[in-house]
Amino acid sequence: MIEYAILIVMVVFAIGFGWLWVIEQRKRQRRKALQQKGIER
């Protein structure tokens, strides 16, 4: 039973870190796009 609890906690952490990574990637892409727009002007 304890193994299942540990497994669930690990899965939740993995999903959380993956979600944070996705948000960071989106921010990075947006920032890069804004920089390119600034250069074009």
CHARMM-style PDB file with segment names, atoms N, HN, CA, C and O in Angstrom:
ATOM      1  N   MET     1       0.838  -1.208   0.000  1.00  0.00      PROA
ATOM      2  CA  MET     1       0.000   0.000   0.000  1.00  0.00      PROA
ATOM      3  C   MET     1       0.868   1.252   0.000  1.00  0.00      PROA
ATOM      4  O   MET     1       0.566   2.222  -0.695  1.00  0.00      PROA
ATOM      5  N   ILE     2       1.946   1.229   0.780  1.00  0.00      PROA
ATOM      6  HN  ILE     2       2.191   0.441   1.345  1.00  0.00      PROA
ATOM      7  CA  ILE     2       2.840   2.393   0.822  1.00  0.00      PROA
ATOM      8  C   ILE     2       3.472   2.629  -0.548  1.00  0.00      PROA
ATOM      9  O   ILE     2       3.681   3.773  -0.952  1.00  0.00      PROA
ATOM     10  N   GLU     3       3.778   1.527  -1.268  1.00  0.00      PROA
ATOM     11  HN  GLU     3       3.608   0.598  -0.939  1.00  0.00      PROA
ATOM     12  CA  GLU     3       4.380   1.677  -2.598  1.00  0.00      PROA
ATOM     13  C   GLU     3       3.458   2.480  -3.522  1.00  0.00      PROA
ATOM     14  O   GLU     3       3.919   3.318  -4.297  1.00  0.00      PROA
ATOM     15  N   TYR     4       2.148   2.212  -3.430  1.00  0.00      PROA
ATOM     16  HN  TYR     4       1.774   1.531  -2.801  1.00  0.00      PROA
ATOM     17  CA  TYR     4       1.210   2.939  -4.280  1.00  0.00      PROA
ATOM     18  C   TYR     4       1.202   4.422  -3.927  1.00  0.00      PROA
ATOM     19  O   TYR     4       1.143   5.270  -4.817  1.00  0.00      PROA
ATOM     20  N   ALA     5       1.260   4.739  -2.639  1.00  0.00      PROA
ATOM     21  HN  ALA     5       1.307   4.050  -1.916  1.00  0.00      PROA
ATOM     22  CA  ALA     5       1.265   6.143  -2.221  1.00  0.00      PROA
ATOM     23  C   ALA     5       2.510   6.847  -2.755  1.00  0.00      PROA
ATOM     24  O   ALA     5       2.429   7.974  -3.244  1.00  0.00      PROA
ATOM     25  N   ILE     6       3.659   6.183  -2.660  1.00  0.00      PROA
ATOM     26  HN  ILE     6       3.724   5.268  -2.263  1.00  0.00      PROA
ATOM     27  CA  ILE     6       4.905   6.780  -3.171  1.00  0.00      PROA
ATOM     28  C   ILE     6       4.808   6.967  -4.681  1.00  0.00      PROA
ATOM     29  O   ILE     6       5.215   8.003  -5.206  1.00  0.00      PROA
ATOM     30  N   LEU     7       4.272   5.973  -5.378  1.00  0.00      PROA
ATOM     31  HN  LEU     7       3.940   5.132  -4.951  1.00  0.00      PROA
ATOM     32  CA  LEU     7       4.129   6.063  -6.826  1.00  0.00      PROA
ATOM     33  C   LEU     7       3.233   7.237  -7.217  1.00  0.00      PROA
ATOM     34  O   LEU     7       3.555   7.991  -8.135  1.00  0.00      PROA
ATOM     35  N   ILE     8       2.109   7.389  -6.519  1.00  0.00      PROA
ATOM     36  HN  ILE     8       1.846   6.776  -5.773  1.00  0.00      PROA
ATOM     37  CA  ILE     8       1.185   8.490  -6.818  1.00  0.00      PROA
ATOM     38  C   ILE     8       1.871   9.838  -6.582  1.00  0.00      PROA
ATOM     39  O   ILE     8       1.745  10.754  -7.394  1.00  0.00      PROA
ATOM     40  N   VAL     9       2.594   9.953  -5.471  1.00  0.00      PROA
ATOM     41  HN  VAL     9       2.697   9.209  -4.811  1.00  0.00      PROA
ATOM     42  CA  VAL     9       3.287  11.212  -5.178  1.00  0.00      PROA
ATOM     43  C   VAL     9       4.309  11.519  -6.269  1.00  0.00      PROA
ATOM     44  O   VAL     9       4.417  12.663  -6.711  1.00  0.00      PROA
ATOM     45  N   MET    10       5.061  10.506  -6.706  1.00  0.00      PROA
ATOM     46  HN  MET    10       4.973   9.577  -6.347  1.00  0.00      PROA
ATOM     47  CA  MET    10       6.058  10.717  -7.763  1.00  0.00      PROA
ATOM     48  C   MET    10       5.401  11.160  -9.056  1.00  0.00      PROA
ATOM     49  O   MET    10       5.909  12.046  -9.743  1.00  0.00      PROA
ATOM     50  N   VAL    11       4.261  10.542  -9.397  1.00  0.00      PROA
ATOM     51  HN  VAL    11       3.848   9.822  -8.839  1.00  0.00      PROA
ATOM     52  CA  VAL    11       3.556  10.918 -10.626  1.00  0.00      PROA
ATOM     53  C   VAL    11       3.079  12.363 -10.535  1.00  0.00      PROA
ATOM     54  O   VAL    11       3.195  13.117 -11.501  1.00  0.00      PROA
ATOM     55  N   VAL    12       2.545  12.751  -9.380  1.00  0.00      PROA
ATOM     56  HN  VAL    12       2.451  12.139  -8.595  1.00  0.00      PROA
ATOM     57  CA  VAL    12       2.062  14.126  -9.203  1.00  0.00      PROA
ATOM     58  C   VAL    12       3.224  15.110  -9.354  1.00  0.00      PROA
ATOM     59  O   VAL    12       3.083  16.143 -10.009  1.00  0.00      PROA
ATOM     60  N   PHE    13       4.376  14.789  -8.744  1.00  0.00      PROA
ATOM     61  HN  PHE    13       4.490  13.951  -8.212  1.00  0.00      PROA
ATOM     62  CA  PHE    13       5.540  15.674  -8.880  1.00  0.00      PROA
ATOM     63  C   PHE    13       5.988  15.764 -10.334  1.00  0.00      PROA
ATOM     64  O   PHE    13       6.317  16.848 -10.816  1.00  0.00      PROA
ATOM     65  N   ALA    14       6.002  14.639 -11.030  1.00  0.00      PROA
ATOM     66  HN  ALA    14       5.734  13.759 -10.638  1.00  0.00      PROA
ATOM     67  CA  ALA    14       6.427  14.632 -12.433  1.00  0.00      PROA
ATOM     68  C   ALA    14       5.506  15.513 -13.274  1.00  0.00      PROA
ATOM     69  O   ALA    14       5.975  16.293 -14.103  1.00  0.00      PROA
ATOM     70  N   ILE    15       4.196  15.387 -13.058  1.00  0.00      PROA
ATOM     71  HN  ILE    15       3.815  14.753 -12.385  1.00  0.00      PROA
ATOM     72  CA  ILE    15       3.238  16.206 -13.814  1.00  0.00      PROA
ATOM     73  C   ILE    15       3.445  17.687 -13.487  1.00  0.00      PROA
ATOM     74  O   ILE    15       3.415  18.535 -14.379  1.00  0.00      PROA
ATOM     75  N   GLY    16       3.654  17.990 -12.204  1.00  0.00      PROA
ATOM     76  HN  GLY    16       3.678  17.301 -11.479  1.00  0.00      PROA
ATOM     77  CA  GLY    16       3.860  19.380 -11.798  1.00  0.00      PROA
ATOM     78  C   GLY    16       5.102  19.984 -12.431  1.00  0.00      PROA
ATOM     79  O   GLY    16       5.058  21.099 -12.952  1.00  0.00      PROA
ATOM     80  N   PHE    17       6.215  19.249 -12.389  1.00  0.00      PROA
ATOM     81  HN  PHE    17       6.251  18.344 -11.967  1.00  0.00      PROA
ATOM     82  CA  PHE    17       7.440  19.771 -12.988  1.00  0.00      PROA
ATOM     83  C   PHE    17       7.301  19.894 -14.498  1.00  0.00      PROA
ATOM     84  O   PHE    17       7.798  20.852 -15.090  1.00  0.00      PROA
ATOM     85  N   GLY    18       6.628  18.931 -15.127  1.00  0.00      PROA
ATOM     86  HN  GLY    18       6.224  18.153 -14.646  1.00  0.00      PROA
ATOM     87  CA  GLY    18       6.414  19.005 -16.573  1.00  0.00      PROA
ATOM     88  C   GLY    18       5.589  20.234 -16.938  1.00  0.00      PROA
ATOM     89  O   GLY    18       5.887  20.913 -17.920  1.00  0.00      PROA
ATOM     90  N   TRP    19       4.558  20.522 -16.156  1.00  0.00      PROA
ATOM     91  HN  TRP    19       4.316  19.971 -15.357  1.00  0.00      PROA
ATOM     92  CA  TRP    19       3.699  21.686 -16.416  1.00  0.00      PROA
ATOM     93  C   TRP    19       4.500  22.973 -16.270  1.00  0.00      PROA
ATOM     94  O   TRP    19       4.377  23.880 -17.093  1.00  0.00      PROA
ATOM     95  N   LEU    20       5.334  23.059 -15.206  1.00  0.00      PROA
ATOM     96  HN  LEU    20       5.434  22.322 -14.537  1.00  0.00      PROA
ATOM     97  CA  LEU    20       6.168  24.253 -15.028  1.00  0.00      PROA
ATOM     98  C   LEU    20       7.121  24.401 -16.204  1.00  0.00      PROA
ATOM     99  O   LEU    20       7.343  25.518 -16.671  1.00  0.00      PROA
ATOM    100  N   TRP    21       7.693  23.300 -16.697  1.00  0.00      PROA
ATOM    101  HN  TRP    21       7.513  22.392 -16.318  1.00  0.00      PROA
ATOM    102  CA  TRP    21       8.625  23.353 -17.829  1.00  0.00      PROA
ATOM    103  C   TRP    21       7.897  23.871 -19.073  1.00  0.00      PROA
ATOM    104  O   TRP    21       8.436  24.692 -19.814  1.00  0.00      PROA
ATOM    105  N   VAL    22       6.665  23.386 -19.299  1.00  0.00      PROA
ATOM    106  HN  VAL    22       6.226  22.719 -18.697  1.00  0.00      PROA
ATOM    107  CA  VAL    22       5.892  23.840 -20.466  1.00  0.00      PROA
ATOM    108  C   VAL    22       5.638  25.338 -20.374  1.00  0.00      PROA
ATOM    109  O   VAL    22       5.772  26.049 -21.370  1.00  0.00      PROA
ATOM    110  N   ILE    23       5.271  25.829 -19.179  1.00  0.00      PROA
ATOM    111  HN  ILE    23       5.163  25.252 -18.370  1.00  0.00      PROA
ATOM    112  CA  ILE    23       5.012  27.264 -19.006  1.00  0.00      PROA
ATOM    113  C   ILE    23       6.285  28.057 -19.291  1.00  0.00      PROA
ATOM    114  O   ILE    23       6.230  29.089 -19.960  1.00  0.00      PROA
ATOM    115  N   GLU    24       7.436  27.586 -18.789  1.00  0.00      PROA
ATOM    116  HN  GLU    24       7.480  26.748 -18.245  1.00  0.00      PROA
ATOM    117  CA  GLU    24       8.703  28.287 -19.037  1.00  0.00      PROA
ATOM    118  C   GLU    24       9.014  28.321 -20.528  1.00  0.00      PROA
ATOM    119  O   GLU    24       9.465  29.349 -21.034  1.00  0.00      PROA
ATOM    120  N   GLN    25       8.784  27.224 -21.243  1.00  0.00      PROA
ATOM    121  HN  GLN    25       8.417  26.389 -20.832  1.00  0.00      PROA
ATOM    122  CA  GLN    25       9.061  27.190 -22.680  1.00  0.00      PROA
ATOM    123  C   GLN    25       8.171  28.200 -23.410  1.00  0.00      PROA
ATOM    124  O   GLN    25       8.636  28.891 -24.317  1.00  0.00      PROA
ATOM    125  N   ARG    26       6.897  28.290 -23.021  1.00  0.00      PROA
ATOM    126  HN  ARG    26       6.519  27.729 -22.285  1.00  0.00      PROA
ATOM    127  CA  ARG    26       6.007  29.251 -23.670  1.00  0.00      PROA
ATOM    128  C   ARG    26       6.476  30.674 -23.414  1.00  0.00      PROA
ATOM    129  O   ARG    26       6.469  31.503 -24.324  1.00  0.00      PROA
ATOM    130  N   LYS    27       6.890  30.969 -22.166  1.00  0.00      PROA
ATOM    131  HN  LYS    27       6.895  30.295 -21.427  1.00  0.00      PROA
ATOM    132  CA  LYS    27       7.393  32.304 -21.855  1.00  0.00      PROA
ATOM    133  C   LYS    27       8.618  32.616 -22.703  1.00  0.00      PROA
ATOM    134  O   LYS    27       8.757  33.721 -23.229  1.00  0.00      PROA
ATOM    135  N   ARG    28       9.517  31.620 -22.832  1.00  0.00      PROA
ATOM    136  HN  ARG    28       9.404  30.723 -22.404  1.00  0.00      PROA
ATOM    137  CA  ARG    28      10.754  31.829 -23.579  1.00  0.00      PROA
ATOM    138  C   ARG    28      10.439  32.119 -25.046  1.00  0.00      PROA
ATOM    139  O   ARG    28      11.035  33.014 -25.646  1.00  0.00      PROA
ATOM    140  N   GLN    29       9.494  31.354 -25.628  1.00  0.00      PROA
ATOM    141  HN  GLN    29       9.010  30.627 -25.141  1.00  0.00      PROA
ATOM    142  CA  GLN    29       9.129  31.576 -27.028  1.00  0.00      PROA
ATOM    143  C   GLN    29       8.520  32.961 -27.210  1.00  0.00      PROA
ATOM    144  O   GLN    29       8.825  33.655 -28.180  1.00  0.00      PROA
ATOM    145  N   ARG    30       7.652  33.368 -26.268  1.00  0.00      PROA
ATOM    146  HN  ARG    30       7.404  32.805 -25.480  1.00  0.00      PROA
ATOM    147  CA  ARG    30       7.009  34.676 -26.368  1.00  0.00      PROA
ATOM    148  C   ARG    30       8.058  35.780 -26.282  1.00  0.00      PROA
ATOM    149  O   ARG    30       8.012  36.751 -27.038  1.00  0.00      PROA
ATOM    150  N   ARG    31       9.006  35.624 -25.350  1.00  0.00      PROA
ATOM    151  HN  ARG    31       9.043  34.836 -24.736  1.00  0.00      PROA
ATOM    152  CA  ARG    31      10.053  36.624 -25.177  1.00  0.00      PROA
ATOM    153  C   ARG    31      10.898  36.723 -26.447  1.00  0.00      PROA
ATOM    154  O   ARG    31      11.257  37.819 -26.876  1.00  0.00      PROA
ATOM    155  N   LYS    32      11.215  35.566 -27.046  1.00  0.00      PROA
ATOM    156  HN  LYS    32      10.924  34.675 -26.697  1.00  0.00      PROA
ATOM    157  CA  LYS    32      12.012  35.551 -28.266  1.00  0.00      PROA
ATOM    158  C   LYS    32      11.254  36.250 -29.397  1.00  0.00      PROA
ATOM    159  O   LYS    32      11.844  37.006 -30.168  1.00  0.00      PROA
ATOM    160  N   ALA    33       9.947  35.996 -29.492  1.00  0.00      PROA
ATOM    161  HN  ALA    33       9.468  35.382 -28.865  1.00  0.00      PROA
ATOM    162  CA  ALA    33       9.137  36.627 -30.534  1.00  0.00      PROA
ATOM    163  C   ALA    33       9.107  38.142 -30.335  1.00  0.00      PROA
ATOM    164  O   ALA    33       9.202  38.898 -31.302  1.00  0.00      PROA
ATOM    165  N   LEU    34       8.976  38.584 -29.085  1.00  0.00      PROA
ATOM    166  HN  LEU    34       8.899  37.970 -28.299  1.00  0.00      PROA
ATOM    167  CA  LEU    34       8.962  40.022 -28.820  1.00  0.00      PROA
ATOM    168  C   LEU    34      10.301  40.651 -29.184  1.00  0.00      PROA
ATOM    169  O   LEU    34      10.343  41.755 -29.726  1.00  0.00      PROA
ATOM    170  N   GLN    35      11.404  39.944 -28.887  1.00  0.00      PROA
ATOM    171  HN  GLN    35      11.370  39.047 -28.446  1.00  0.00      PROA
ATOM    172  CA  GLN    35      12.726  40.476 -29.238  1.00  0.00      PROA
ATOM    173  C   GLN    35      12.862  40.602 -30.746  1.00  0.00      PROA
ATOM    174  O   GLN    35      13.406  41.595 -31.230  1.00  0.00      PROA
ATOM    175  N   GLN    36      12.378  39.616 -31.503  1.00  0.00      PROA
ATOM    176  HN  GLN    36      11.936  38.810 -31.109  1.00  0.00      PROA
ATOM    177  CA  GLN    36      12.466  39.670 -32.951  1.00  0.00      PROA
ATOM    178  C   GLN    36      11.629  40.824 -33.501  1.00  0.00      PROA
ATOM    179  O   GLN    36      12.058  41.498 -34.438  1.00  0.00      PROA
ATOM    180  N   LYS    37      10.465  41.058 -32.948  1.00  0.00      PROA
ATOM    181  HN  LYS    37      10.117  40.511 -32.187  1.00  0.00      PROA
ATOM    182  CA  LYS    37       9.639  42.190 -33.387  1.00  0.00      PROA
ATOM    183  C   LYS    37      10.368  43.501 -33.137  1.00  0.00      PROA
ATOM    184  O   LYS    37      10.339  44.403 -33.974  1.00  0.00      PROA
ATOM    185  N   GLY    38      11.025  43.607 -31.979  1.00  0.00      PROA
ATOM    186  HN  GLY    38      11.048  42.874 -31.299  1.00  0.00      PROA
ATOM    187  CA  GLY    38      11.767  44.820 -31.643  1.00  0.00      PROA
ATOM    188  C   GLY    38      12.904  45.050 -32.617  1.00  0.00      PROA
ATOM    189  O   GLY    38      13.186  46.194 -32.976  1.00  0.00      PROA
ATOM    190  N   ILE    39      13.566  43.983 -33.053  1.00  0.00      PROA
ATOM    191  HN  ILE    39      13.336  43.054 -32.761  1.00  0.00      PROA
ATOM    192  CA  ILE    39      14.683  44.116 -33.984  1.00  0.00      PROA
ATOM    193  C   ILE    39      14.167  44.536 -35.358  1.00  0.00      PROA
ATOM    194  O   ILE    39      14.799  45.343 -36.039  1.00  0.00      PROA
ATOM    195  N   GLU    40      13.012  43.985 -35.770  1.00  0.00      PROA
ATOM    196  HN  GLU    40      12.498  43.329 -35.217  1.00  0.00      PROA
ATOM    197  CA  GLU    40      12.467  44.312 -37.098  1.00  0.00      PROA
ATOM    198  C   GLU    40      12.113  45.785 -37.193  1.00  0.00      PROA
ATOM    199  O   GLU    40      12.257  46.390 -38.255  1.00  0.00      PROA
ATOM    200  N   ARG    41      11.656  46.366 -36.102  1.00  0.00      PROA
ATOM    201  HN  ARG    41      11.539  45.875 -35.239  1.00  0.00      PROA
ATOM    202  CA  ARG    41      11.319  47.789 -36.124  1.00  0.00      PROA
ATOM    203  C   ARG    41      12.607  48.583 -36.227  1.00  0.00      PROA
ATOM    204  OT1 ARG    41      12.573  49.813 -36.261  1.00  0.00      PROA
TER     205      ARG     41
END
